[in-house]
């Protein structure tokens, strides 16, 4: 039997990149998928987001993997859209076992030069959005007396980074939110962990490169400085970390940061 047969995973930012890779990895292991994505352009940070076509194609890819997938278009800052998606998921599949809070943005700017709009967008999407989704799914998990939440933080959630103060603040916030949820939810059998990747080879990395006038490899090498001789890790590496944390193999892991940094933080 597939490892996640009978499980239901709710994934934000599911149209492409790390979210899509994780959705497909879980689908191949038997999980039913609920994919949530903004699926439209955004003024800030200005690079390409996931598209409706990509989100719709996720459903077909999951079906080809032998499982079901429900997709929802919405912004994680929109509580009404989040609530509707969670309610529909619970009604269709009967439960939610895994939440991967993956939706997020990144952009550069010196702290004192950031606009208030840029600061608010970064914190609202990366941190408040994770809380908004979590607060709608957590009651379901509490009633089930089981569940796993994985928050996609970053190496920037464990260190400071120049020209990324608003990004680092949002990701440190996720680290603290993870530990606090882990304490609150342990009595209900719900585990909560965070992952902390270095740069990942995704459309976001391509978008950051375009904003800076650099190639994707240049942007990865400049911002990362990995100890291992690679400019980035792949979205599938993130997916495999999520699968481990969501599985019974990690049944006693909660409140923990899982670092996937190619050695960057060892420097």
N, C-alpha and C positions, 0 to 999 in steps of 0.2 A: 504494500500500500504506500502511496506517495506520502511524504512526510507531513504535508499540510492538508491532506484530504479532510474535508468537512469543516475547514477553517475559512473565515472570511476576513479579508484584509482591506482596509480603507486607506488609500494612498493619495496624498495631495501632491500637486505638481506632477501629475502622472502622464502627461502627454508625451514628454520626451526626456532625455537625460537620465538622471539617477532614478527618478520616479518610475519612468517607463521600464528601465532595466530591472528594477526591483519587482514591479508588477508582473513582468513576464517570468522572472525567476520563481516567484511564488506560484504563479499559474502552472508552471511546469511541474511543480511539486503538489498540485492538486487544490490549491486555495482558490476560492471564488473571490473576485476582485471588484472593488468599487473605486473607480478612478475619478478624481476631482482635479480640475485644472481651470485656470482663468481663460485659456484658449483664445486669447485675443491680444493685440498690441497694447502696450502700456507706455504712457508718456515718459515715465521714469522707471527704470534707468535708460530706456530707449532702444535696447537691443531686442532681438526677436524672442518672443515668448513661444510656448507651445501653441499649436494651431488646432482648430476644430477637426481638421482632417486627421492630424496625428492622434487626437483623442479618440476619434471614431475608429481609426485603424487599430487602436489598442484592443477594442472589443473583438475584432476579427482575429487578431493575433492570439488572444486568450482562448477563443473558441478553437482555433487550430491546435492549441496546447491541450485541449480536452476539458476546458472548464468554462464557467460563465463570467461575464464582466458587465457591470453597469457603469455607465459614464455620466458625469455631471459637469456642466460648465458653470463656473462661479469663482468669485474672488474670496480668498480666505479671510478678508477683512469684512465680508458681508455675512453677518450672522444669519440672516434669513436664508441665503443661499446654502450656507453650511448646514443649518438645521433641516432644510428640505432634503438635502442629499443624505444626511444621516438617517432621517426618518424613512426615506424610500429604501435605503440599503437594508435597514432593520426589517422593514415590511417584506422585502423581496427575499432576503436570505435568512432572516430570523435571528441574526446575531452579528456582532462584530468582535473578532478575536484579536486583530492586529491593527494598530494605527501607526502608519509611517508618516510623521509630520515632516514632509520633505519640501514643500513649496517655499521658495525663497528667492531673493534677488541679491545682487552685489553690484557695487559701483564705487568709483574712486572719488576722492575729494579731501582736501585738507580740512581738519575739524572746524577751524574758524572761518572757512570760506563756504561751508555747506549751507544751503538754504534750509529753512525750516521745513519746507515741503519735502526735500530730499531726506532729511532726518526722519520725519514722520513716516514716509513711505517705507523706509528701511525697517524701522522698528515695528511698524504696524503689520507688514507682511511677514517678516521673519520671526517675530516674537509674539505679538498679539494674535496673529493669525493662528499660530500653533495652539495658543491658549483657547481661542474661540472654538477651534475644531475639537480640542481635547475636552472642553467642558460639556460638549454635546454627546461625546462618545463615552466618557468616563462613567456616567450613570448606568449605561448598558452593561459595561464591564463589571461594575459593582454588583448589579443584579445577577450576573452570570457567575460571580465569584471567580473570575478568571479573565485574563487579557494581557496583552503586551503593548506598550507604547514605546516607539523609538523616535527620538527627536534628532533630526539631521542638523547638527551643529557644524563645527569646522575646527581646524587648527586655530582659527581666529577666536574660538570660544575658550581657548586655553592660553592665549598670549596676546600681546598688543601687536598691531600692524599699522605702519605708516600709511596715510591717505585712505585708511579703512576704519576710522574710529566708529562711525555709525554701524558699519557691518560687524565689527568686533563687539560693540556694545550689544547688538541684537543676539549674537551667537553666545556671548557670555551669559546673557539672559536665559537662553535656552538651556545652558548648562545648569544654572540655578533652578530653573523650572523643573528640569528633569529630577534633580535630587529632592526637591520639595514634593513633587508628585509621588516619587518612590516611597517617601515616608508616609504620606497620606493614604496611599493605596495598598500598601503591603498587607494590612488586615483583610483585604478583599481578594487576595491572591493575584493582584495585578502588578506586574513588573514594569518598570520604566527605566530606560537607558538612553544614552546619547551616543552618537557616532561623530567622529572628528576627522574628516578626510583632509588631506592636502589638496592641491589642485586636481580637478577631475576633468577628463577629456569629454566635455559635453558642449552643447550649443551655448551655454552660459559663458564658458571659457572663450569660445569664438566671438561672442558678443562683446566681452570685455576687451579682447584684442582689437576689435574694430573701433571701439570707443577711444582706445589709446593710440591707434595708428600703428599697431604692431602685429606680428604674426601670433597665432595661438601658442606656438612653442616659446616665443619670446616672452609673452605675458606669463606663461606658466613658470618659466625659469626665473623670471624677475621676482615674482611674488612668492615662489615656493622655496627654492634652495634645498631640495630634498637630499638626504644623505645617500640614499641609493641612486644610481646614475640613471634616473628616469625623470622626464619633465613633469609627469602627471601620473595618476592612476586612472583606471578605466571605470566606467559606470558599473560594470559587472562586479568589480571588486567591492564597491559599496553594497551592491545587491547581496553578495554573499555574506557580508557582515550583518546585514539586516536579517537574512535567513537564520544565521546562527543565533542572534539575540532573540528572535521570535520563536525559536524552537525549544523543545524540551532539553536539548543539550545545554542550554543556558538557564535551566530552571531555577538556579540559585543566584543568578546574576541580576542585580537590580541597583539602581542609583549609581551606575558605573559609566564612565566615559570609555568608549572603545576607540582607540586612536588608529587611524589608517593613513599614516603620514609619510610612508617611505623613509622614515627616520628623521624627518625634519626637526621635530621637537627635541631630538637628542643633541643637536648642534649646540 
